């Protein structure tokens, strides 16, 4: 039973996205700022399926699957940053009053510089993921501070608050995992693999936050008074 549960968790990067994707398709939330999150989840689902399949079945089909799937993680990190900044753009929120398009341009320049001069795109880039964590964590925290100062946090259901909180939790917990993943993998691959499990669990939490944002507020049934 334990082995079966561990095998399910091994695929969590893929199946965890299906819950918010399914809820989005069923509930069809009207907020336009939720569309970038839906697009991100769809992208993450397909990339993570390919990542997990290539990891699990490479020995059985080496001619059809890449030996190194780390470049797929890099693609996912780049897409995640761009799509989530688009999400903040849909909220009309700019980090430190800098236009989001400028942030994306600066980020793309840093990515090109990193993979041109510093690291190979075929390898997991701890620098890239660290950039991601810093950028999205700063966006999330400054947005939450903005809500507090503007008194926009009320008793009403706010899907954006769940999205931003989920992003903040995901990036804050994973920052040091991203930062030291390459070094740990070289020195102690088994320990590095166990630490990456923490990332998988936090990714599930992120998807649950997105699911709640898509589901909306639960409407209680009307009760008849005596």
N, C-alpha and C positions, 0 to 999 in steps of 0.2 A: 504493500500500500504506500509506504513512504517513497519507495523507488518510483512508483507511478506518479505521485505528486511532484517529485523532483523533475520528472520528465515533462510534466505539464508546465512547470515553472521555467524549464529550459526554453519553451516556446512562448513565454509571456510577452516578449517584445512584439510578437505578431498578434496573438489573440486578444491582448489587452485593448488594442485599438478598436476591435469589433464592437465592443459595448457602446462607446460613444458614437461610433459611426451608425450603428443600428438605431440608437435613440434619435439621432439627428434625422435619419430618413423617415422614422415613424412620426416624430413630433413636428418636424419641419418648423423649427423656430424662425421667427420673422426678423430677428436682429441681424442686420447685414454684417456686423463686426464678427459674427460667429462663423462666417464662410471661410476666412483664412484658416481658422482652427480645423474646420472640416477638411479642407484641402490638405493641411498638414497631416492629419490622421490618415487620410487615404494614401498619401505619399509614404508615410511611416509604415503602414501595413504592407504595402508591396515590397518596399526595400527590406523590411525585417523578415518577411517570408523568404526572400531570396538569400538573406544573410543566414538565417537558421537552416535552410535547406542545404546551402553550400557547406555549412559547418557540420551538419549531421551526416550528409550523404556524399561528401567529397570522395571518400575512399571507394564507394560503390560506383561512382560515375565521374572519375577524374577528368575525362575528356570533355565533359559538358559543363562542369562547374569550376569557378575560379579557385585556385589554390589559396589565394589571399583575398578575403572579402572585406578587409579593413577600409578599402576605398569607398565602400558603400556606406560605412559609418560616417566618413568624411562628407559624402554627398548629403547624407541626412542632416548632419550638423549645419551645413551651409543653408539648406532649404529651411531648416527649422528657424534659424535666425531671420532670414528674409521674410518668411511667412508670418512669424510672430511680430516682427516690426510692422508688417502690413496690418496685423490685427490692431496694434496700438494706433496706427494711422487712421484706421476706421473709427477709433474712439476719439479722434481729433486730439491725440495726446502726443506731444513732442518732448523728447528727453532734453532737459535744460534749454528748452525753446529752440533747439536746433532742428531744422526740418528733417523728417525721417529719411527722405531720399538722400540727403547728405550723409547720414549715418550709414545707410546701406552702401553708398559709393565708397566711403572710407573703409568699411568692412571688406568689401570686395577687393580693394587695393591691397589691404593687409593679407587677405587670403592668397592673392596672386603672388605677392612678395614671399610669403611663407613657403608656398609650394614650388616657387621658382628657385629660391636661393637657400632655403633652410631645410626643408623636409620633402620626402617623396610622397606624392599623392597616393601611392600604393600602400603606404603604411598608416596606421592609426596615428593621427596628429593630436598629441596632447595640447599643443599650442592652439590649434584650431578650436578644440573643445573648451579650452580655458577662455579663449576670446568669447565664445558663445555664452558661457556661464556668466562672465563679467557683464557683457552687454545686456543680456536678458534679465539678470538679477538687478542691475541698476534701473532698467526700465520698470520692472515690477515694483521695486521698493519706492521709487520716486512717484509712481502712479498711486500707490497706496497712501503715501504721504500727502499727495495732492488731494485725494478723496477726503482724508481726515481734515485737512485744512479748509477745504471748501464745504465741509459739512454735507457732502453728497452721500455719505453712508447713512441710510435710513433703515427702517424696518421692512421696506419693500424689497422684493427679490431682485437681485442684481447679478445677471449671468456673468458680466465682465469681472466682478469681484471674485467669483469662483475660478475663472480662467486665470486671472493674474495671481491669485494665491497659489494655485497649482503650479504655475510656472516658477514662482519664487521658491516654493518648497523643492521642486525638482532640481533647479540650478544650484540652490544653496547646499543641498545634501551632496550633490554630485561634483561640486567644484574640485575638491581635493582628489576625488577618484579620477576625474579627467586629468588633473595636473600631474599625478604620479603614476598613471596607468602604464605608460611606456617603460618607465624605470622599473616598476614592479614586475612587469612581464619579463624583462630581461633577467632580473635577479631571482625572482621566485614566481614562475608561471602559475603554479598551483594556488598560491596565496592570492595572486592577482585575479585569477578566475573566480575565487570565492568572494573577493571584494566586489567584482563586477556584478555579482548576484544582488548586492545592495542596490546598484543602479536599476536592475530589473524590477525589484520590489517598488522602488520609488517611481518608476515609470508606470507601474500599475496604479499607484496613488494618483499620478498626474492624469491618467485616463479616467479615473473615477471623478476627479474634479471636473473634467470636461463633460463627463456624462451628466453630472448634476446640472451644469450650466445649460446643456442642451435640453434636459428634461423639464427644467423650469420649476416653478413653485407648485408643490402638491396641493391641490384644491381639496379641502375637506368636504365630505358630503353634508348637505343641509340637514339639520335636525329639527324636528317638530317640537315646539314648546307645548307644555301641558296647558 
